[in-house]
Amino acid sequence: MREEANNLELKRLDYQLTVCKVADFSDIRTESDFYFIGRTEEELSLVCKTEETPSNTIERDDGWRGFRIQGVLDFSLIGILSRLSGILAEHKIGIFAVSTFNTDYILVKEENFERALSVLESEGYTVV
């Protein structure tokens, strides 16, 4: 596992994030360089920069920071997110994960952010 970890680079995101439920998607700043939306039969979810949280937010949880796995991950790769989340779980650090076509993003509460990156570096991951 350590050999594979040495090949993965984690890029810190330099802004605070909010995870929220919104009434609709009309107030989302789609020109922003960072946001994720999700829709199910039960809710409309949004992850965005805290300062860009829309006014039609129903519920919100502020105080998140994040990092992404650098590069494009091949769909045949198995267990990358599982290993990262497992390491953080062993250190009692909860996560909120978001996956895109290219890669995965991991969010942790701000008070755990630096510790999370330090723990992952000690396990062989490179943080930039």
Secondary structure by P-SEA (a helix, b strand, c coil): caaaaaabbbbbbcbbbbbbcccccccccccccbbbbbbcccbbbbbccccccccccccccccccccccccccccccccaaaaaaaaaaaacccbbbbbcccbbbbbccccaaaaaaaaaaaaccccc
